[in-house]
Amino acid sequence: MLLIGILVRIDGGPVLFRQERVGQRGELFQMWKFRSMCVDAENRLAGLLEKNEKKGGVTFKLSNDPRVTTIGRLIRKTSLDELPQLFNVLRGQMSVVGPRPPVPVEVAKYDVGAQKRLLVKPGLTCFWQVGEIDGGLLEVSDRNRIGFEDQVRLDVDYIEKQSFWLDLKIILKTPPAMLLGK
């Protein structure tokens, strides 16, 4: 984490980025990440919304987002930008496995099915984060190709089947997904 922090600092600006997220039962909390975008990224978002690759969707995705820094591309591809969320886990705001914590603007667009994601603590990793769509033991695909509806389906499926063994399976699939940059 120290090395990543130094590399992010060399890129200019603060090392950490915090963002308000929605946790269990709709509780708001500050989620931490290594900063992977330019300092004024939030201000520049409005000008990029028309280029959203998930048009009409709940989430925003832009493959070659101009706000992402050089170091940011590397740490995002390998999910190393997420490591500071371990502190959110230690504070009890997140768990290791669970649905990823959404931003409030996304939750405002949730239908009843998607709201089920807020029944459990959000997690660092989950089915779709490791690219698992069909439940295959060795399945690791590109998580960026998983649409919002499938993310919700996978999260709700996880919530309904939650167990120690399922968590272990997801945890064991996380490092390969990170190493493969999926």
matplotlib code that plots the C-alpha trace (Angstrom):
import matplotlib.pyplot as plt

x = [0.0, 2.9, 4.4, 1.0, 0.6, 4.0, 3.2, -0.2, 1.5, 4.1, 1.1, 0.2, -2.6, -3.7, -3.1, -6.5, -10.0, -13.1, -16.6, -20.0, -21.4, -24.6, -24.2, -26.4, -30.0, -29.2, -26.7, -24.3, -20.5, -17.2, -15.5, -11.8, -9.8, -6.4, -6.9, -6.9, -8.3, -7.3, -8.1, -11.1, -12.7, -16.1, -16.4, -15.6, -18.1, -21.1, -19.3, -18.8, -22.3, -23.3, -20.5, -21.7, -21.3, -24.2, -26.7, -30.0, -28.5, -28.0, -24.2, -21.6, -18.8, -16.4, -13.6, -11.0, -12.1, -9.8, -10.0, -8.0, -4.3, -1.4, -0.9, -4.7, -5.0, -2.7, -4.2, -7.8, -7.1, -5.7, -8.2, -5.4, -7.1, -9.6, -7.1, -7.9, -11.4, -9.8, -10.1, -13.8, -14.0, -12.1, -14.5, -17.5, -18.9, -18.1, -17.4, -14.9, -17.6, -20.9, -22.4, -20.2, -21.3, -23.2, -23.2, -26.4, -27.3, -27.4, -29.5, -32.1, -32.6, -32.9, -36.1, -37.4, -35.2, -32.0, -32.9, -32.3, -28.6, -28.9, -30.0, -26.4, -23.1, -21.4, -18.2, -14.8, -15.5, -18.5, -19.6, -19.5, -16.4, -14.5, -16.3, -18.5, -21.7, -22.8, -21.5, -18.5, -15.8, -13.0, -15.0, -13.2, -14.4, -14.3, -16.4, -16.7, -18.9, -21.4, -24.5, -26.3, -29.2, -26.8, -24.9, -28.2, -29.1, -25.7, -25.8, -29.3, -28.3, -25.3, -27.5, -30.0, -27.3, -24.8, -22.5, -19.0, -18.2, -19.6, -17.6, -14.5, -15.1, -15.4, -12.3, -10.2, -11.3, -10.5, -6.6, -6.8, -9.3, -7.0, -3.9, -5.7, -6.9, -10.5]
y = [0.0, 2.3, 1.8, 2.5, 5.6, 6.9, 6.2, 8.0, 11.0, 11.2, 11.5, 14.7, 15.5, 13.7, 9.9, 9.0, 9.7, 9.4, 9.2, 9.0, 5.5, 3.8, 0.8, -1.6, -0.4, 2.8, 4.1, 6.6, 6.3, 7.6, 4.9, 5.2, 4.4, 5.3, 8.2, 7.0, 10.1, 13.7, 16.0, 17.7, 14.4, 14.9, 18.4, 17.0, 14.2, 16.3, 16.9, 13.2, 11.9, 11.9, 9.5, 7.0, 3.5, 2.3, 4.7, 5.0, 2.8, 3.3, 3.3, 5.3, 3.6, 5.1, 2.8, 5.5, 8.0, 11.0, 11.7, 8.6, 9.2, 7.1, 5.3, 5.2, 3.0, 0.4, 0.4, 0.3, -2.5, -4.6, -3.3, -2.1, 1.2, -0.6, -1.6, 1.4, -0.1, -2.6, 0.3, 0.5, -3.2, -2.7, 0.1, -2.2, -0.2, -2.9, -6.7, -8.6, -10.2, -8.5, -6.3, -3.3, -0.1, 2.2, 6.0, 7.8, 8.9, 5.3, 4.2, 6.9, 5.0, 1.6, -0.4, -2.8, -5.6, -3.6, -2.2, -5.8, -5.1, -2.8, -5.6, -6.6, -4.9, -3.9, -5.7, -5.4, -8.2, -10.1, -12.4, -9.8, -8.2, -11.4, -11.8, -14.7, -14.7, -18.4, -19.9, -21.7, -22.7, -21.5, -18.7, -15.4, -13.0, -9.3, -7.6, -4.5, -6.4, -7.3, -5.1, -3.5, -6.0, -8.9, -7.2, -6.9, -10.6, -11.8, -9.7, -10.8, -14.5, -14.0, -12.5, -15.4, -18.1, -16.4, -18.8, -19.3, -21.5, -19.1, -16.3, -18.4, -19.2, -15.5, -14.6, -17.3, -16.0, -12.4, -12.6, -14.3, -11.7, -8.9, -10.4, -10.9, -7.3, -8.5]
z = [0.0, 0.7, -2.7, -4.4, -2.2, -3.4, -7.0, -6.7, -5.0, -7.8, -10.2, -8.4, -5.9, -2.8, -2.4, -1.2, -2.5, -0.4, -1.7, 0.0, -0.5, 0.6, 2.9, 4.7, 5.3, 3.3, 5.8, 4.3, 4.9, 3.4, 1.3, 0.7, -2.5, -3.8, -6.1, -9.7, -11.4, -11.8, -8.8, -10.5, -11.8, -10.1, -11.7, -15.1, -14.9, -16.1, -19.4, -20.0, -19.1, -22.8, -23.6, -21.0, -22.4, -20.2, -21.7, -19.8, -17.1, -13.4, -13.5, -15.5, -17.6, -20.0, -21.3, -22.0, -19.4, -19.8, -16.1, -15.2, -14.5, -15.8, -12.5, -12.1, -15.1, -13.7, -10.2, -11.5, -13.9, -11.0, -8.5, -6.3, -5.9, -3.7, -1.0, 1.4, 1.7, 4.1, 6.6, 5.9, 6.7, 10.0, 10.9, 10.3, 7.3, 4.8, 4.7, 2.6, 0.4, -0.5, -3.1, -4.0, -2.3, -4.6, -4.7, -3.6, -7.1, -8.3, -5.3, -6.2, -9.5, -7.9, -8.4, -5.7, -6.9, -6.8, -3.3, -2.0, -2.4, 0.6, 3.0, 3.7, 4.3, 1.1, 0.2, -1.3, -3.7, -5.1, -7.9, -10.7, -9.3, -10.0, -13.4, -12.4, -14.3, -14.7, -11.4, -12.9, -10.4, -12.6, -14.3, -14.4, -17.1, -17.8, -15.1, -17.2, -19.6, -16.9, -17.2, -14.3, -14.4, -14.2, -11.3, -9.4, -10.2, -9.0, -5.8, -4.9, -5.7, -3.3, -0.6, -0.8, -0.7, 1.5, 3.4, 4.6, 1.6, -0.9, 0.6, 0.5, -3.2, -4.0, -1.9, -3.7, -7.1, -6.3, -6.7, -10.1, -11.3, -10.0, -11.6, -14.9, -14.8, -15.3]

ax = plt.figure().add_subplot(projection="3d")
ax.plot(x, y, z, "-o")
ax.set_aspect("equal")
plt.show()
